Amino acid sequence: MTHFTKLTTAAALLLGTAGAAWADGHSVSLTPGEEINMVLLPKFLGILVFDQANEGAQEAHAELGNIGELLFVGPTPENSTAGQIEIMTTSATQGQGAVMISNNAGDQIVPSAVAAQAAGTRVVTWDSPIPSGEGEDVFVAQVDFASMGIVMADMAHSILGGAGQMAVLSATPDASNQNAWIAAMEVALEDEKYAGIELVDIVYGDDQAEVSYNRALALVDQYPDLGVIMSPTTVGIQAAAKAMQDEGLCDKVRVSGLGLPSEMVSYTMNGCAPEFALWDFRDLGYLTYYTAYGLASGQMTGEIGETFNAGRMGDFTIEEDPGRPGSSRILMGPFTVYTAENVEAASN
């Protein structure tokens, strides 16, 4: 199934001009120079991938000539849920035009998000959506969540040689993106191809390095036959790989999941984390900003079927989210699987 539409420059010129009506099959080209105050709200501060998303948003902010303010604010890791709710509430009372949130509060964010919408603030989720979709205008998805589950199952299958025990080291219990990826992986593991793989446990490291490090070691102690720790979080995968390296366990327990090449290159080259995957968070921040700017400026409606131009990334179409019926998403893609063959080049 095609989840989004990419058009060549020539095709875009043929199909529409600035402000063209999407109902006629045209792509909306956003008019720059509006004054819209916007907030980029990560799960919490201090994580490199969120800093990269901010770089992408700042790039789009300058490119679109928004004379309003772009704030990059977030809670601490220890106060993520309450902090995100507080910032969402404050943003609405401040009259922010848009809040772009990587949701770490599950559906607990809904009342403040609904209130923000009622106050005229557009709510765009990225990286991690609102599970129910309530209070959310659109979700900018980095990859198709179902395909991410298959990728993780395939990496485990490759590392284990088709058979063995796997455990999951996730971020937080309320991280809807993590939960969706893990659920998709569990569905994928039901296929006969993965019959030899046993998922023994799912634990949470709270996206904190020390906690994740200790949880990885606890998994090894609890499951003597464990072969892979699958961590779909950049903090968790790096912490787990370091734990296996420090304990001299890389020949026995390998690590996989989602990580940054610059942070994982040494662990991939020494065999602790032979395969992992990720996408470009700068692109995710850039696309999210274009989406929020279009909605907050009134140039986009956010309706399913609407196509718009996102600068250097091309054209995208809003579609129904297959994982959350009644909600909408924009699918960015693609992800890349990193191994010893390509991780060094990607880490530079």
Secondary structure as GFF3:
##gff-version 3
##sequence-region A 1 348
A	DSSP	alpha_helix	9	15	.	.	.	ID=ss1
A	DSSP	three_ten_helix	22	24	.	.	.	ID=ss2
A	DSSP	beta_strand	27	28	.	.	.	ID=ss3
A	DSSP	beta_strand	38	41	.	.	.	ID=ss4
A	DSSP	alpha_helix	48	63	.	.	.	ID=ss5
A	DSSP	beta_strand	70	72	.	.	.	ID=ss6
A	DSSP	three_ten_helix	77	79	.	.	.	ID=ss7
A	DSSP	alpha_helix	80	93	.	.	.	ID=ss8
A	DSSP	beta_strand	98	101	.	.	.	ID=ss9
A	DSSP	three_ten_helix	106	109	.	.	.	ID=ss10
A	DSSP	alpha_helix	110	118	.	.	.	ID=ss11
A	DSSP	beta_strand	122	126	.	.	.	ID=ss12
A	DSSP	beta_strand	138	141	.	.	.	ID=ss13
A	DSSP	alpha_helix	145	160	.	.	.	ID=ss14
A	DSSP	beta_strand	164	170	.	.	.	ID=ss15
A	DSSP	alpha_helix	176	189	.	.	.	ID=ss16
A	DSSP	three_ten_helix	192	194	.	.	.	ID=ss17
A	DSSP	beta_strand	197	204	.	.	.	ID=ss18
A	DSSP	alpha_helix	209	222	.	.	.	ID=ss19
A	DSSP	beta_strand	226	231	.	.	.	ID=ss20
A	DSSP	alpha_helix	234	246	.	.	.	ID=ss21
A	DSSP	beta_strand	254	257	.	.	.	ID=ss22
A	DSSP	alpha_helix	261	269	.	.	.	ID=ss23
A	DSSP	beta_strand	276	278	.	.	.	ID=ss24
A	DSSP	alpha_helix	281	296	.	.	.	ID=ss25
A	DSSP	beta_strand	307	309	.	.	.	ID=ss26
A	DSSP	three_ten_helix	311	313	.	.	.	ID=ss27
A	DSSP	beta_strand	315	317	.	.	.	ID=ss28
A	DSSP	beta_strand	319	320	.	.	.	ID=ss29
A	DSSP	beta_strand	328	331	.	.	.	ID=ss30
A	DSSP	beta_strand	336	338	.	.	.	ID=ss31
A	DSSP	alpha_helix	343	347	.	.	.	ID=ss32
###
